[in-house]
Every structure is written in C-alpha cells, then in structure tokens.
Amino acid sequence: MEELIHFLTNLFSTEDWPPRWVCGKWSEFHGWLYIGSDIIIWLAYFIIPVIIIWFIQKRPDIPFVPVFWLFGAFIILCGSTHLIDAVIFWWPAYRISALLKLLTAVVSMATVFALIRDLPKVLDLKSDVSKQLEIKDALIAELQEEIIGLKNKN
C-alpha cells in the first residue's frame, strides 16, 4: 500500500529518472525518428476517434454505440501512450506513462469483453442486401400464390 501511495503522491515527480535523451546513446537521427514516429502515431490515434464520433453522429440508428465509444477510448489511450513516450525524451514522466498504460489495459479488456458479448448479436444483424432479398422472396412467393389462385379460378 505504501508503494501505491508513494506512486500517486509523486505522480508528476520526475526526480527518480533522467530524460530519455540521456539514457543510452541516442543519435539525433534515432531520437528524432523515435519521437517523430510516436507523434505521428499519436496524431492518427487522435483523429480516428474523431472520425468515429462524426460517424456516430451522422448515423444515430447505428447499433452497438457503446462499443464504438469503447473503441474511441481505447484508441485515444493507446495514442496517449505514444505521446507520453515522445515527451519522456525531455520530461521523464514514467509514473504518468505507467498510469496511462494501466488505463489503456483496463479499457482494452473492457473493449474485448464488449466485443465478445456483442459479437453474436452483430452476426445476427441483417444487411440491407439480405433484407432486400427477403422482401424480394416474399413478393415472389405472394405473386406465385396469386398466379396459382388465378389459374385455379379459370
């Protein structure tokens, strides 16, 4: 319990670690490749949930909206871990990084459980094409009955 209290009370403290630039032998190229890649990944992880939210707002009839929100949270948290990895080159916030990874793990597993729970329902959904085929089949069956009925009258 002491370690947890120490962790939380020193969440923003960086005195236990040096910035990543001074750990090991980072060349300018390798360091900036790492930082730039993490920032681009973070940017993509940030934009994807914005697109998901836009999609949900444009399609209010979409089923399983909570799963979309879980995906959004999962993606934002994944991106945040990349952003903090880039920042750690200057500000060694390893406790914040660990907390972000824990939150990412929790939301990741919640997303997995939601998908497992909802997958059978998703597989039971009928696409517009299958709905149209059912309507077509029903109309054909109805027409065939009418034709048979007309033949029987004659």
Secondary structure, DSSP 8 states (H G I E B T S, - for coil): -HHHHHHHHTTT--TTS--GGGSS---HHHHHHHHHHHHHHHHHHHHHHHHHHHHHHH-TT-S-HHHHHHHHHHHHHHHHHHHHHHHTTTS--HHHHHHHHHHHHHHHHHHHHHHHHHHHHHHH---HHHHHHHHHHHHHHHHHHHHHHHHHH-
